[in-house]
């Protein structure tokens, strides 16, 4: 089939279907070559003009889930981040854990004095000479971008906090830096402004090759919402119990009993959690 | 009656009814003393525990409207500003007109180059040595406040624009200043931060004694939404024709014919407009 099929993205944009993009995204799931080929064939056979990326994703996910639940969990990372809502707090905790894993000393949700006013900072991260003020922008809607207003506002907040930090002893030699972390995408303007003023930016796919998807895959710190063996209600209960990673389920397995999951499913969930977070 | 009646504010706060506040707000309408007394008596007689400020306002407005339509128009200024929506553009135009009236050369809705990115600036105002970048925050809901995120974001935008302005010839001696104008209220934090970084702030009632209400009353630049003789649909049509002030109706009276208002009502509307804007 050489005809081009046009598909509809989350943003509403219409683009030609690109099989290479599907293959790249499936490779992230670490499914084996054979399964990937099977999925590509099935998707190819089911394409029609105007199909949405969401529908294509659903089809691929369903096949993955049937044949390799852990691959499906890896594949659904973006969606799993969306499912951390409605509040932005689990996403902040995830970012805190990710930075801890990368060697930073972190604090999540702290009130700090700025030069002019107090600020509630999502994550503060320190390592050696680096002292970061991190603001997390969580969106539950994939179509939403993090526009230029976000880094504009965070830059002012950072400057206000930095002014106060610099008054502390030993801080004049530290590298203070403000960061924006978002689970969705940054607009071109947001990247241009942030880069220009020296604000750090991290999103689902930015910076290229080291976005959140790559960092989470590399660290194995998958959110528990990625697990295909848990129901939505069970995920909600675990998030409410203040845990956010698959890994933490494994470390706090008594919680599964606590939220009323039977022994057989407990074992299955723990197996999947272990496989998803310990393979790296 | 000496018992205290508790009333419910727009914000949801519960406060004891204060007759002095009602009298002060009625005085703004320039209604005569006798009418004010009548209204106060009627309101006092109709109070009940848990009545909302909105209900009290409606009662007072209805009596004013019956006896003195122009007083009612003055009285409904805050509501008239709310009715400029749903887009923020008429409010920006109103602010532009107000600053023009105060002697500034103004431009509304312009794209300017910043040091890092382009910005769409709501109003640019210049007079002698002053060069202002003004951002307007319009809310259609009285309960909403302009919180600290707004001045934080506008300060960064201002710094980015100022950096570019300073590169222009003759600009090194000018006073560049960023401003936030809002039709609702500013939070304490927003005022504290704005004041601290040197951002100008103007809201419905800030700065005290020179808020938008006082400046509009003094200038006679009442929005056309204040007129009690126009229907909502007619106001919308006039706003769509790019006019925003009562005064502009008087200056462009042919528009009333254009939107299909009969001669008798045209005369009434023009009389009210003239009285409302020319008494100052």
Interface residues (C-beta under 8 A of the other chain):
Chain A: X115 X116 X117 X118 X148 X149 X151 X152 X153 X155 X156 X157 X160 X189 X192 X193 X196 X197
Chain B: X115 X116 X117 X118 X148 X149 X151 X152 X153 X155 X156 X157 X160 X189 X192 X193 X196 X197
